[in-house]
Amino acid sequence: MGSMSNYFAFIDQLDGRSYRAIMVMRNLYPDSSLYVRQNPVPIFVQVGLVLHEPPAHAAAQDFILRPTKDWTELMPGYMSVGVDNDMLISRSTEPGNDIVERNNRFYVYLKPQGANDEEIRLRSKFPGTAPVFIPMPPH
């Protein structure tokens, strides 16, 4: 079902330790309804060569992530984070054989809270303030 696009954005939380991941879904054909059932969304942080699932909990289409401190730095000053989003989509409230399963994987570099922005800017050669997250190409 190519009639929906979605993406994630990460926002620092005020507690200084966690992030809010916001999922945005958009129906590309608003004159026709889509019904979406979303499974729990695991979020992973790379630790060494392994993806680790830190504590996270869902709140509607938002997810609160509290990463551990032992993450691996693949890009200077950033954590490597993956989001695995599985959904079942139908055009009907009582679907028959029109159900489509959609799996979207998102990968971002996420700046740790309390990081030294100037140090990251210099190491990564950013022209301005280091962004909170940088989307990675699909892989």
N, C-alpha and C positions, 0 to 999 in steps of 0.2 A: 504494500500500500504506500505509494509514493506521494500521498497527499498530506503528509505531516512532516514538519521539520522540528527538531529539538536540539537543545544545547544546554550546557551547564555554565554557571559563573560562580566564582568563589569570592566570598566577602569575609574580611576579618570580623570576629566577634569581639564585643567589648571586654570579655573576660581575659583577653590576652593569651589564651591557650587554644582556642578552637576557631573553627571556620563554619560558615553557613554556605552550603552548596545549594544553589538555586537552579532548579530545572525549569526551563522554559519550553513549552510545546506550542506549536502554531499549526493550525489547520490551514493548508494552502488553498483549500476550496471551502470557504466558510458557508457557502449556501448548502453544503451537504454535511450532515453531522458525522462525527467519528466518536466511537465509544472505546475508551482505553482502560485496560486493567493492568496496573503496574505491579510487578513483583517487587519484593524488597531489593533495594539498591545497595550492593556492597561497594565500598570505597577502599582502595588499597594504596599503601605507601611503600615504596621500595626501600628495603632494609637489606643491604648486601646484594646478593643475587636473587633474593626472594621478595615477593609481594606480600606485605603484612597487612592484615585487616585491623586497623585500630578501632577503638570505640567510636561508634557513630549511631545516630538514631534519626528516624524519619519524623518529619512534622509536615503533613500535607505533601507539597511538591518540593519542600526544602529538606535538607539533610544537614545535621550538625556533625562535624568531624573534629575529633581531638587527636591529632597525630602524636606519636611517640617521639622521644628525643633522639633516637638512634637511627634516623633515616640516612639514606645514602645520597650523597650530592653528585648528581650527574651533570647538572648545569651549575656553574658557580653560584653558591648561595641559595639554591632552590631544592625543594623536595620533588621527587618524581611521584605523581599521584595518578591513579587510574580509577575510573568509575565504570561499572558494568551495569547497564540499564536494560532490563528485559521487560517487554510489554506484549500484551495481546490486544489486537486492534480489530474492530468490526465497524461496519456502517449501520448495524442494527442493535437495538436494545436487547433483542433475543436472537443472538447470532446462530446461524446454521453452519453451512460450510464456507462462510466468507471470513472466518477468523484468520488473521495473519499474525504470526509471531515476529516481533522485531527486536533485534538485539543491537544496541548501540554501545560502543566502548569509546570512552573519552579519556584522553590523557592530557595532563597539564603539568607544568612546573609550578609549584606553589611556594611562595616566599614565606619562610617561618616568621611568626610574629616576634617582634622585638629584634629582628635582624637589623644590621647596620646598613641602611640604604646606600650610603656613600661608598662603603666597601664593595657592596654588590654592584653598584653602578660602575665603579672603576674596574672590577674584575671581569664584568660582562660587557663593558664598553657601551652601556646604555647612554643615550643622549640626554636623558632626564632622569626623573625618579624611577626606581625599579618598580615594575608593576606587581600587584598582589599575585596574579597568576598569568602564565603564558601558555596558550593552547599548543599542544604538539600535533603534528600531522597524524592521521590515523595510522595505526600499525597493529 
